Amino acid sequence: MVYYAINLSIKFKRGTYMNKAIFWDFDGTLVHSQHLWSNAIYETLLHYIPDTPVTFEEIRALTFDLYPWDTPDEDFTQITGSRWWKHMEGRFSEKYVKAGVPLDTAQQASTHIREKILQKEKYHLYEDTLSVLGACRILGYHNYILSNNYPELPEMAEDLGLTSFFDEIIVSGLVGYDKPRREIFQIALETADFPEVCYMVGDNPVADIQGARQMKIPGILVHRGEHPDADHCLDTLTQLLTIPGFR
């Protein structure tokens, strides 16, 4: 927490130091949430049909191809911003109907999932998130969130006290491309002014690690154990500071 206090009073000017950047995934990397989307979908269904025979496990099974990041080869540039949620409401409704929910109820319930996803209390920072972000800033790194997520992620990051640690937040719901597509990594590199040194830190071996590798960005896998595609595999964010050459 010491790093957090120091970070607020330090300004780094690009060009004064070597341009170094870290691209951070969000959920599963900086914060954790317990089955966020599946729980939101199921809790909303229970609100409309308290005695529904549909189980949480059935809902969860239906969500594995639900989100734009499940089909990253598709171009979603036409459904960014507010249109992103309209698209998702249609997808939620389809899944409800497939689970046996009447169409009118499915359509009504689908419009209320967003409010559950955007509840701040659903998200919990890892205990070392703030200290490591602050330490990285002190070491001269520019931090960027690079996330497959909904368009309001910048506001959520602010609510969670993360904004001051980041130069920019790049989110698929605003740019229309999902990791591991090259386009979203290219946007990240351009946003960071093509840093001389950069890393991708995330918990997804495909979206984060393989996506970074195709752009020749070293990939650091966290909170997921070992994986052969990652340059480094860490149990905690704090271990990032011990990687040889990182400092």
Phi, psi and omega in degrees: 000340177300320182298326181298315181295319181292320185303324185293341184253005184250135176243129176253129179256121179299133182107333178285324180238170172302136181284108181239137184223149172234127174262123185249130166291168183255278185288128183093349181242299178267328179229163173228147178216142185273104179046053188310304187288314180299319178296319180297318180295317183287318179299322179294319177298317180297328178296321182274325180227083184303328182257029181301138176282351180289131182264163176300320180298323178293318178298314181299321180295333182277351188264000187289344176234029190274325193259158179305324181288351174281340178230065188294345178290342179282150178266117182250024184293344179269357181232048178266169178062224183297333179290339179299314182289326176299317176299315182292326177300320176296320179292318178300315181300317178301317182291321176300313181298320178297331178277357178102009179280135178304145187303314183296321177292319179300317181293319179293313182298323184298334181281353183249001179290323181307315185295330177285321179297327185268014176279119184305323185292351177285345187249140181228124177292141168297150188297338181254008183302306186293319182293322181287319176300318178295319179297320179296322177296316180297327179282001175096008179275144169266128182263139177223133170277132177230100194226141165278107188192179181287159186293341180274011182304321177303321178292321179295319178300321178294317180299329182271002178079026184259340191303321185294344181271351189241142174283316181209160175236119180251118186230139185300326180293349177252334183256341175089004176235145180245144172302141013265022181301144181298326186300318183287329175289325177296319176299318180297315180296319178295318179299323181275005179062041176047072184297149177290328179231130176206158178222154169248125179245122181197175183250002183249116183298332181270298185300315185271308189280308178293323177299317179292320183300320182294342177258010179063033175258125177302134182253131180244114181269130181236149173063020184225007182081204185271148174206133186294338182279344184276143174288327177215144177238122187236143176278331181225160176293327181303326181295343176303323184288350181259358180295130180304130179086350183294323181280000000 
